[in-house]
Amino acid sequence: MGNFSYKTIEDLHKDVKKYNLDLAFTDEISLLFQPIQLPIRNGAHGIPNRLAIHPMEGFDATETGDPTQLTHDRYMRFGKSGAGIVWFEATAVVPEGRSNPHQLMISDQNIAKFKGLIKTFDEGRSQLLDQNDTSVKVHFQNPLKILQLTHSGRYSKPGSERYPLRAKLNSELDTAMHIPPESGEVVTDEYLDNLQENYFDVIGLANEAGFDGVDIKSCHGYLVSELLGAYTRSSSLYGGELIEQRGKFLLDIVKRANKEFSDLIITLRINLFDVLAQPNGFTTKKLDENGTPVAFDLEDLHVILDQLYTHGVRLVSFSAGNPYFHPYLSRPFVQNAFNGPDSPEHPLFSYARIIGLLREVHRYHPQLITIGTAYSWFRQYGPNFAAGEIARNSFDIAGFGRMAFAYPQFPVDLFKNGIIDSRQVCIACSKCSELMRIGSVTGCVIRNNTYSKIYKEAYTEFQSKKKKE
Ligand SMILES: Cc1cc2nc3c(=O)[nH]c(=O)nc-3n(C[C@H](O)[C@H](O)[C@H](O)COP(=O)(O)O)c2cc1C
């Protein structure tokens, strides 16, 4: 289904037409290098271009959550990339909320290490600026550095075993992860009250470390995302029928953070839709026979976005779905991880679903600066599709995830050459996801030799372990 055999962008457009999809693309990619002003309390923060690197976990932190050499290498590459926003990967707010024992985690003990990581990123960017003349510099200087803060909720795996900290019970999601229903727990309101305090502590640390902003991660089925769709969480301040209940945890944090940290940008990455339909998920109304979301009610999302705006949020990154359940919905692939089920729809449909909803959201909330997603599958044509949709105001900034693992310098190459190199692009093979599932450090297995070697070893070890089981 996802095979990518397009020799030209016109070939790709033939399929867009064949499937009757409303998708724009353009050769006029200069739009991607127009700066945009993000309003902040005392003026505006200029974002130098319209290309963002999405948060991409490398799972290479120490057991105490400190960045390692592999982490530094990644952020050096992202520094040199030229992207206007670099969204630092999911970083846990509490040890029990890590999705992997090697996920980054920021704490009082390692704040100096995070300062060091920012220094590495800044050095990368300085090197890029030093190597180029002034006309180039203006498009790449002062990128926005956002740290994504997370609690993995039902996907928590702080040690060698999973320990789901669910917002609500759901057997379908448990089954998808082979998680026995009796494992872990549903978090109490008291747990969530205390967790809010942890968020404030960590937001303070991110501020001190030198990030421009923090993302209260609200996507992909992790804790805050699951709360937004927790209709069936009963007798709780943080769940139930009303969006005021389901959104309370997120809004409480944003409200207080905006008051207490006046120099920090408070933002979030939020799902446009969940994998399960209401009352088991956020905004999704109906699934088809393959389990693909086909009808949506964005009312709750509009309410949340309005309230976030009232409390000072001006930048929102959008995503969708759940990486552990129907990953094709938010990260279209050519090959699913571990030869898993093929996508039941052509990736163009998955992309069109996201873009259609984003277009609608941006129309309702033109005052927000929004970030779109799902471009890596498009390979060398990603920038053309991104620019096409930005031109018609579907969103303001295009985020790239897997592409940044494969080809971190794509923004600079695009600026200089007007195209990106088809021999360096992400091929959406899902090997980075395989590494993640195996519990290894992760990166691009195809384009980065470090990870090709790691993959060979990790995969062999994984297979021999499986045989023994
Ligand atoms: C290995 C891997 C790690 C990821 N880590 C994060 C993360 O830390 N936070 C997040 O919000 N999304 C994460 N994502 C999702 C990406 O940010 C992005 O939404 C997704 O890959 C789709 O964009 P793309 O088509 O450009 O890759 C990750 C995806 C992969 C494959």
The ligand as a MOL file (V3000), in Angstrom:
LIG
                    3D

  0  0  0     0  0            999 V3000
M  V30 BEGIN CTAB
M  V30 COUNTS 31 33 0 0 0
M  V30 BEGIN ATOM
M  V30 1 C 11.7350 6.9790 16.7430 0
M  V30 2 C 10.6570 8.0000 16.9610 0
M  V30 3 C 10.6740 8.7910 18.0950 0
M  V30 4 C 9.6700 9.7580 18.2990 0
M  V30 5 N 9.7070 10.5490 19.4040 0
M  V30 6 C 8.7230 11.4550 19.6280 0
M  V30 7 C 8.7260 12.3050 20.7740 0
M  V30 8 O 9.6580 12.3170 21.5840 0
M  V30 9 N 7.6680 13.1420 20.9430 0
M  V30 10 C 6.6400 13.2350 20.0370 0
M  V30 11 O 5.7190 14.0250 20.2310 0
M  V30 12 N 6.6490 12.4810 18.9200 0
M  V30 13 C 7.6500 11.6160 18.6910 0
M  V30 14 N 7.6630 10.8810 17.5310 0
M  V30 15 C 6.7000 11.2020 16.4730 0
M  V30 16 C 7.3150 12.2320 15.5100 0
M  V30 17 O 7.6050 13.4280 16.1880 0
M  V30 18 C 6.4090 12.5560 14.3060 0
M  V30 19 O 5.1650 13.0200 14.7840 0
M  V30 20 C 6.1600 11.3600 13.3950 0
M  V30 21 O 7.3450 10.6660 13.1290 0
M  V30 22 C 5.5030 11.8290 12.0670 0
M  V30 23 O 6.2790 12.7990 11.4310 0
M  V30 24 P 7.2380 12.3720 10.1910 0
M  V30 25 O 6.3350 11.8200 9.1290 0
M  V30 26 O 7.9360 13.6280 9.7530 0
M  V30 27 O 8.1800 11.3520 10.7070 0
M  V30 28 C 8.6390 9.9180 17.3230 0
M  V30 29 C 8.6350 9.1080 16.1980 0
M  V30 30 C 9.6200 8.1550 16.0060 0
M  V30 31 C 9.5750 7.3120 14.7540 0
M  V30 END ATOM
M  V30 BEGIN BOND
M  V30 1 1 1 2
M  V30 2 1 2 3
M  V30 3 2 2 30
M  V30 4 2 3 4
M  V30 5 1 4 5
M  V30 6 1 4 28
M  V30 7 2 5 6
M  V30 8 1 6 7
M  V30 9 1 6 13
M  V30 10 2 7 8
M  V30 11 1 7 9
M  V30 12 1 9 10
M  V30 13 2 10 11
M  V30 14 1 10 12
M  V30 15 2 12 13
M  V30 16 1 13 14
M  V30 17 1 14 15
M  V30 18 1 14 28
M  V30 19 1 15 16
M  V30 20 1 16 17
M  V30 21 1 16 18
M  V30 22 1 18 19
M  V30 23 1 18 20
M  V30 24 1 20 21
M  V30 25 1 20 22
M  V30 26 1 22 23
M  V30 27 1 23 24
M  V30 28 2 24 25
M  V30 29 1 24 26
M  V30 30 1 24 27
M  V30 31 2 28 29
M  V30 32 1 29 30
M  V30 33 1 30 31
M  V30 END BOND
M  V30 END CTAB
M  END
